[in-house]
Amino acid sequence: MGSTLGSALGSVAQRECAPSGSSPGGGGPQFVKRDWDDGRFANFGASWINPLVTATCRCILMAPHTLVPEVTRAGSQSHLLSMGASLVKLEAVVQQSARTRLLPLLHSELWHLRQVSMAEHLEAVPVEAVPVKAEPGPVAKEDPNVRGSKGWGLKKWEETEPQAKRLKNNEEDEEHSKKLPKRKIVLLMAYSGKGYHGMQRNLGSSQFKTIEDDLVSALVQSGCIPENHGEDMKKMSFQRCARTDKGVSAAGQIVSLKVWLIDNILEKINSHLPSHIRILGLKRVTGSFNSKNRCDARTYFYMLPTFAFAHKDHDVQDERYRLSPETLEKVNQLLASYKGTHNFHNFTSQKGPKEPSARRYIMEMHCEAPFMREGMEFAVIKIKGQSFMMHQIRKMIGLVIAVLKGYVPESVMERSWGEEKVDIPKAPGLGLVLERVHFEQYNRRFGNDGLHEPLDWVEEEEKMTVFKEQYIYPTIIKTEMEEHSMTNWLNTLPNHDFDAGSQEAKANDGSTKAPASLKGSDGGGDH
């Protein structure tokens, strides 16, 4: 059978590869059976590759049952048709050979051929399909390991069947992924941040578990993304809206990414997530959507026991304290002073007073009425801003608490927005929660275009409330009562020297130049 295909290929190749206007036997390189046997296709040069592929395909069409033992030996600088390879790949080769005169015919015939499996060809196509007489010889004396033997092809096919199956499985996976639509979406996330080192994944630091570690693992296991996208998140265009700090929770975090839109996608992702991390909603967005850059504003809330506002000299300093209306009014007066645009370089680390990025715009900040939980009075401070720097919100609240408790005069708030360095305490991360993110400009442009939905999450509002009641509030309350995180932090306030900046300024003859390196090891990052 080997010599049969070799002879057939030689005759067809001589006819197809001959230059236009020349006879098959004259001019140009001659393609003969020994070249096929020796695999010297590269000798013909790039200009002969396409006609050669065409000749190979013509032979396959003439005798498809000889495909396995012979085509595996054909090779070129650009293509290698391996044993058991799919005819789909062969068709792609022919499609790329645009200069071939027989392209339309080959494309049509190969499309028809690929509808029938390889096994069916091996069984159904008679030997007589090849118009060349095969070498005679009794079957009993044929060596199945000799290429020219009649049973060589089937023997080799059986030997390489596991490899062919692997190739077929890989091709099926590729075809499956190609059939599934891969689209840019956003996911509405809620999570309790206790026990996690923030939102953002830190590759190479597995000892510091993050929310994204669990999320990416669930995406891979559910079949939304391939495994290599989990290792390199840029491949799925992943972007978080807010990079929450260690211990910080979220009721309305948004991440954007490209996924395969599989059936029951939310249920499948959530089935691989712990109960304190939930995907509450999914929406399609534009292909260029970036959840961080498209976000107009972010709203956080900070839940804390009200005894944090108790004056250090006049009030009780434990859960017996109750917030009076007068004190609540004073709290809101101080919080309102943050509204507008200010230089918050003192409220983060590694930001100098001259850096434009240290200026941030605060839209709203106020404290709501207190409420009782587990015998302790709590209050919630809400803050909405265009964007926030690392630890900015916690330091804003920490400074207000220091003023209310009597550790520092109110004037220090105005001074903290200047260029001099001010030592500002950072409140615990336990009570900080990302409540929602805002996309007003995106919604105005795309929310009503008939193709995309507005990112307002009205229908998911109840789910967000339920999650806060089940996981976020109980975690904050329980942790505060067991670990006394606010009490322990309040005990550190006397250690802060709020006048250190002004004393340093006086020592430098009134110079307000900021030090070259600001104290602190926190990485700078907006959220």
C-alpha positions in Angstrom: 0.0 0.0 0.0 2.9 2.3 0.7 4.3 2.0 -2.8 0.8 2.4 -4.2 0.3 5.8 -2.6 3.8 6.7 -3.5 3.3 6.0 -7.1 -0.1 7.8 -7.1 1.4 10.8 -5.4 4.3 10.9 -7.7 2.1 11.0 -10.8 -0.3 13.6 -9.4 2.4 15.7 -8.0 4.3 15.8 -11.3 1.1 17.0 -13.0 0.1 19.5 -10.3 3.5 20.8 -9.4 4.6 21.4 -13.0 5.0 25.1 -13.9 2.2 26.5 -16.0 2.7 25.8 -19.7 5.2 23.1 -19.2 4.8 19.4 -19.4 4.8 17.3 -16.3 8.0 15.6 -17.3 10.0 18.7 -18.2 11.2 21.8 -16.5 11.2 22.5 -12.8 11.9 20.0 -10.0 10.6 16.5 -10.5 8.6 15.0 -7.7 9.0 11.3 -7.6 8.3 8.5 -5.1 11.8 8.5 -3.6 11.3 12.1 -2.6 8.1 11.2 -0.9 9.8 8.2 0.8 12.8 10.3 1.9 10.7 13.3 3.0 12.8 15.8 1.0 10.0 18.3 0.5 12.0 21.2 1.9 14.4 20.9 -1.2 11.7 22.3 -3.5 11.6 25.7 -1.8 8.8 27.9 -0.6 7.3 28.4 -4.1 6.6 24.6 -4.3 5.0 24.1 -0.9 1.5 25.1 -1.8 1.3 22.9 -5.0 2.9 20.1 -3.0 0.2 20.3 -0.4 -2.4 20.3 -3.2 -0.9 17.2 -4.7 -0.9 15.5 -1.3 -4.6 16.4 -0.8 -5.5 15.1 -4.2 -3.9 11.7 -3.3 -5.9 11.7 -0.1 -9.1 12.2 -2.0 -8.2 9.4 -4.4 -7.3 6.9 -1.6 -8.5 8.1 1.8 -7.9 4.7 3.3 -4.1 5.2 2.8 -4.0 8.4 4.8 -2.6 7.0 8.0 0.5 5.2 6.9 1.7 7.7 4.3 0.6 11.3 5.2 2.4 11.0 8.5 5.6 10.9 6.6 5.0 14.0 4.6 6.5 17.2 6.0 7.6 20.7 5.1 9.1 23.7 6.8 5.6 25.0 7.6 3.4 21.9 8.2 3.6 18.4 9.6 0.6 16.2 9.2 0.9 13.8 12.1 -0.6 10.3 12.4 -4.3 10.4 13.1 -4.5 14.1 12.6 -7.9 15.7 11.9 -8.8 16.5 8.4 -10.0 19.9 9.8 -6.3 20.9 10.1 -5.6 19.7 6.6 -8.5 21.7 5.3 -7.0 24.8 7.1 -3.7 24.2 5.2 -5.5 24.1 1.9 -7.5 27.2 2.8 -4.2 29.0 3.4 -2.8 28.0 0.0 -4.7 30.8 -1.9 -2.5 30.4 -5.0 -3.5 26.8 -5.6 -5.6 26.3 -8.8 -7.6 23.5 -7.2 -8.4 25.4 -4.0 -12.3 25.5 -4.5 -12.4 21.9 -5.4 -10.2 20.8 -2.5 -12.1 22.9 0.0 -15.4 21.4 -1.1 -14.1 17.8 -1.1 -12.3 18.1 2.2 -15.3 19.6 3.9 -17.3 16.5 2.7 -14.5 14.1 3.8 -14.3 15.5 7.3 -18.0 14.6 7.9 -17.0 11.0 7.9 -14.7 9.7 10.7 -11.3 8.3 10.0 -12.4 4.8 11.2 -15.3 4.8 8.7 -12.8 5.6 5.9 -10.5 2.8 6.9 -13.4 0.3 6.8 -15.7 1.7 4.1 -13.4 2.8 1.3 -12.3 -0.2 -0.9 -8.7 -0.8 -1.9 -9.8 -0.6 -5.5 -10.3 3.2 -5.0 -6.6 3.6 -5.8 -6.2 3.1 -9.6 -2.7 1.5 -9.1 -2.1 -2.1 -8.6 -0.7 -3.0 -5.2 2.2 -5.3 -4.7 1.2 -8.9 -4.6 2.0 -11.2 -1.7 0.2 -13.7 0.6 -1.2 -12.1 3.7 0.2 -14.7 6.0 3.8 -13.8 5.0 3.5 -10.1 5.2 5.5 -8.3 7.9 3.2 -5.8 9.6 6.2 -3.7 10.6 7.4 -3.1 7.0 6.2 0.0 5.4 5.4 -1.6 2.0 3.3 -4.3 3.7 -0.4 -4.3 3.2 -1.3 -4.3 6.9 1.3 -1.7 7.9 -1.1 1.2 8.0 -3.7 -0.5 10.2 -1.0 -1.8 12.5 0.5 1.6 13.0 -2.9 3.1 13.5 -3.6 0.7 16.3 -0.2 1.4 17.9 -0.7 5.1 17.8 -4.4 5.0 18.8 -3.8 6.5 22.3 -1.9 9.4 20.7 -4.6 9.9 18.2 -7.2 9.9 21.0 -5.3 12.5 22.8 -5.1 14.7 19.7 -8.8 14.2 19.2 -9.6 15.2 22.8 -7.4 18.3 22.5 -9.1 19.2 19.3 -12.5 18.6 20.8 -11.6 20.9 23.7 -10.4 23.5 21.3 -13.5 23.2 19.2 -15.7 23.4 22.4 -14.0 26.6 23.5 -14.3 28.1 20.1 -18.0 27.4 20.0 -18.6 29.0 23.4 -18.9 32.8 23.2 -16.1 34.6 25.1 -17.5 37.9 26.2 -16.5 40.8 28.5 -18.7 40.8 31.6 -18.8 42.3 35.1 -19.4 40.3 38.2 -21.0 41.8 41.3 -19.2 40.3 44.3 -19.8 40.3 48.1 -17.3 38.9 50.6 -16.2 39.0 54.2 -12.6 40.1 54.3 -11.7 38.6 57.7 -8.7 36.2 57.3 -7.7 37.6 53.9 -4.8 39.8 52.9 -6.9 42.1 50.8 -8.6 41.7 47.4 -5.8 41.7 45.0 -4.0 38.5 44.1 -0.3 38.2 44.9 1.3 35.6 42.6 4.3 34.0 44.3 3.0 34.8 47.8 0.7 31.9 48.5 1.1 32.3 52.2 -0.9 35.5 52.0 -4.3 34.4 50.9 -6.5 36.9 49.0 -10.1 37.1 47.8 -8.9 36.8 44.2 -7.2 33.5 44.9 -10.5 31.9 45.7 -12.3 33.7 42.9 -9.8 32.7 40.2 -9.8 29.1 41.4 -13.6 29.0 41.2 -13.6 30.5 37.7 -11.2 27.7 36.5 -13.0 24.9 38.2 -16.4 26.0 36.9 -15.1 26.1 33.3 -15.5 29.8 32.7 -11.8 30.4 31.9 -8.9 28.1 30.8 -6.4 27.2 33.4 -3.6 29.3 31.9 -5.8 32.4 32.3 -5.8 31.7 36.0 -2.1 31.8 36.0 -1.9 35.0 33.9 -4.9 37.1 34.7 -4.1 39.6 31.9 -5.1 37.0 29.4 -8.8 37.4 30.5 -8.5 41.2 30.8 -9.2 41.0 34.6 -9.6 44.2 36.5 -11.0 44.9 39.9 -12.9 48.1 40.7 -11.4 48.6 44.2 -8.3 47.1 45.8 -9.6 46.5 49.3 -7.0 46.2 52.1 -6.4 43.4 54.6 -9.5 42.5 56.5 -11.8 44.8 54.5 -15.1 43.4 53.3 -17.4 44.3 50.4 -21.1 44.1 49.6 -20.8 45.5 46.0 -17.3 44.9 44.6 -17.1 44.8 40.8 -14.6 42.9 38.6 -14.5 42.9 34.8 -13.1 40.0 32.8 -13.6 37.9 29.7 -15.2 34.5 30.2 -17.0 31.7 28.3 -20.7 32.2 28.9 -21.5 28.7 30.0 -24.9 27.7 31.2 -25.9 28.5 34.8 -22.6 30.4 35.1 -23.4 32.1 38.5 -24.5 28.8 40.1 -21.4 27.0 38.9 -19.0 29.7 40.1 -20.7 30.0 43.5 -20.5 26.2 43.9 -16.7 26.4 44.0 -16.6 29.4 46.4 -16.8 29.5 50.2 -20.1 30.7 51.6 -18.5 34.1 52.7 -17.7 34.9 49.1 -20.6 35.2 46.7 -21.2 36.3 43.1 -24.5 38.2 43.2 -24.9 39.3 39.7 -23.5 39.3 36.1 -23.9 41.8 33.2 -22.5 42.1 29.7 -20.4 45.2 29.1 -18.6 46.8 26.2 -15.4 45.0 24.9 -13.1 47.8 26.1 -14.8 48.1 29.6 -12.4 48.4 32.5 -14.0 48.3 35.9 -11.3 50.5 37.6 -11.1 53.2 34.9 -14.8 53.4 34.2 -15.7 53.8 37.8 -16.9 57.3 38.6 -17.1 56.9 42.4 -16.9 54.4 45.3 -19.0 54.3 48.4 -17.7 52.7 51.6 -19.1 52.4 55.1 -17.3 52.0 58.3 -19.0 50.2 61.2 -17.7 50.9 64.7 -18.8 50.8 68.3 -19.9 54.2 69.5 -17.6 54.3 72.5 -14.9 55.2 70.0 -16.4 58.7 70.1 -16.3 58.9 73.9 -14.1 61.7 75.3 -11.1 60.2 77.1 -11.6 62.4 80.2 -15.4 62.8 80.5 -17.0 59.5 79.3 -16.9 55.8 80.0 -14.7 54.0 77.6 -16.6 50.7 77.1 -19.8 49.2 75.7 -21.9 51.1 78.3 -21.4 54.3 76.4 -24.3 55.7 74.4 -23.9 58.3 71.6 -25.8 61.5 72.4 -27.4 63.6 69.7 -25.0 66.4 70.5 -21.9 64.2 70.0 -23.4 62.8 66.8 -23.8 66.3 65.5 -20.2 67.1 66.3 -19.1 63.9 64.5 -20.9 64.9 61.4 -19.5 68.4 61.6 -15.9 67.0 61.5 -16.7 64.5 58.8 -18.3 67.2 56.6 -15.0 69.1 56.6 -13.5 66.4 54.4 -15.9 67.2 51.5 -14.4 68.7 48.4 -10.9 68.4 47.1 -8.0 68.2 49.5 -4.4 67.0 49.5 -4.5 63.7 51.4 -0.7 62.9 51.2 -0.7 62.5 55.1 -3.5 60.0 54.9 -1.6 57.4 52.9 2.0 56.1 52.7 4.7 56.9 50.0 2.9 59.9 48.6 4.6 63.3 48.7 2.7 66.6 49.2 3.7 67.8 45.7 2.3 64.8 43.9 -0.9 65.7 42.0 -2.3 62.2 42.6 -2.5 62.9 46.4 -5.4 65.3 45.7 -8.7 63.5 46.1 -12.3 64.6 45.7 -14.8 63.6 48.5 -18.5 63.8 47.6 -20.2 62.8 50.8 -19.3 61.7 54.4 -21.6 61.4 57.4 -22.4 59.3 60.4 -25.8 57.6 60.6 -27.9 57.2 63.8 -26.6 54.5 66.2 -28.2 51.1 66.7 -27.8 48.2 69.1 -26.4 44.8 68.3 -25.5 42.1 70.9 -25.8 44.6 73.8 -23.3 47.0 72.2 -24.1 50.3 70.4 -22.8 50.7 66.9 -22.8 53.4 64.3 -22.1 53.5 60.5 -20.0 56.2 58.8 -20.6 56.4 55.0 -18.2 58.0 52.6 -18.5 58.5 48.9 -15.5 59.7 46.9 -14.1 59.7 43.4 -11.3 57.4 44.4 -9.2 56.6 47.5 -5.6 55.8 48.3 -4.3 53.0 50.4 -5.5 53.4 54.0 -7.0 56.8 53.3 -10.4 56.2 54.7 -9.2 54.5 57.8 -6.9 57.4 58.5 -9.6 59.9 57.9 -11.8 58.2 60.5 -8.8 57.7 62.8 -8.1 61.5 62.9 -11.8 62.3 63.6 -11.8 59.9 66.5 -8.6 61.4 67.9 -10.1 64.8 67.8 -13.4 63.7 69.5 -11.5 61.8 72.2 -9.4 64.9 73.0 -6.0 63.8 71.9 -5.6 66.5 69.3 -7.2 69.9 68.5 -9.6 70.3 65.6 -7.2 72.5 63.8 -4.9 69.5 63.0 -7.4 68.5 60.3 -6.8 71.7 58.4 -3.0 71.3 58.9 -3.1 67.7 57.7 -4.0 69.0 54.2 -0.9 71.2 54.0 2.6 70.1 53.0 4.0 69.4 56.4 4.1 65.8 57.8 1.4 64.9 60.3 1.3 61.6 62.2 -2.3 60.4 61.7 -3.5 57.2 63.4 -5.1 54.5 61.2 -8.3 53.0 62.4 -8.7 49.1 62.3 -9.7 47.6 59.0 -12.3 45.3 60.5 -15.2 47.7 60.2 -14.5 49.0 56.6 -16.8 47.7 53.9 -17.0 48.6 50.2 -20.7 49.1 49.8 -21.1 49.9 46.1 -19.3 51.4 43.1 -20.8 53.9 40.6 -20.7 54.1 36.8 -22.8 57.1 36.0 -21.0 58.2 32.8 -21.0 54.6 31.5 -24.7 54.2 32.2 -25.6 57.5 30.4 -23.7 56.4 27.3 -24.3 52.7 27.1 -27.0 51.9 29.7 -29.9 52.5 27.3 -28.3 51.7 23.9 -30.4 48.5 23.6 -27.4 46.3 23.8 -26.1 46.7 27.3 -27.7 47.1 30.8 -27.0 49.9 33.2 -24.7 49.0 36.0 -27.0 50.0 38.8 -27.8 46.6 40.3 -31.3 47.5 41.4 -32.5 43.9 41.2 -29.5 42.7 43.3 -30.1 45.2 46.1 -31.9 42.6 48.3 -29.2 40.1 47.8 -26.6 42.6 48.9 -28.6 43.4 52.0 -29.1 39.8 52.9 -25.3 39.1 52.5 -24.5 42.0 54.8 -26.9 40.8 57.5 -25.6 37.2 57.2 -21.9 37.6 56.9 -20.5 41.1 57.2 -22.3 42.6 60.2 -22.1 39.4 62.3 -18.3 39.1 61.5 -17.6 42.7 62.6 -19.7 42.4 65.7 -18.4 39.0 66.8 -14.8 39.9 66.1 -15.1 43.2 68.0 -16.6 41.5 71.0 -14.0 38.6 71.0 -10.9 40.4 70.0 -11.6 44.0 71.1 -9.9 45.4 68.0 -11.3 48.9 68.5 -10.5 49.0 72.2 -6.9 47.8 71.5 -6.4 50.4 68.8 -7.8 53.2 71.0 -5.2 52.4 73.6 -2.5 53.3 71.0 -3.7 56.8 70.4 -1.6 58.4 73.2 1.5 57.1 71.4 0.9 59.4 68.4 2.8 62.7 68.3 0.5 64.9 66.2 2.8 67.9 66.5 5.8 66.0 65.2 5.4 67.7 61.8 5.2 71.3 63.1 8.2 70.7 65.4 10.2 69.4 62.4 9.2 72.4 60.4 10.4 74.8 63.1 13.7 72.9 63.3 14.2 73.5 59.6 13.6 77.3 59.9 10.0 77.2 58.8 10.7 75.1 55.7 7.6 73.1 54.6 9.5 70.8 52.2 8.4 67.2 52.6 11.0 64.5 53.4 12.2 62.5 50.4 11.0 59.2 51.9 7.8 59.1 53.8 7.6 56.7 56.6 5.6 53.5 56.0 5.9 50.3 54.0 2.4 50.1 52.5 2.3 49.8 48.8 0.7 52.8 47.0 -2.4 51.9 45.2 -5.7 53.6 44.4 -9.1 52.0 45.2 
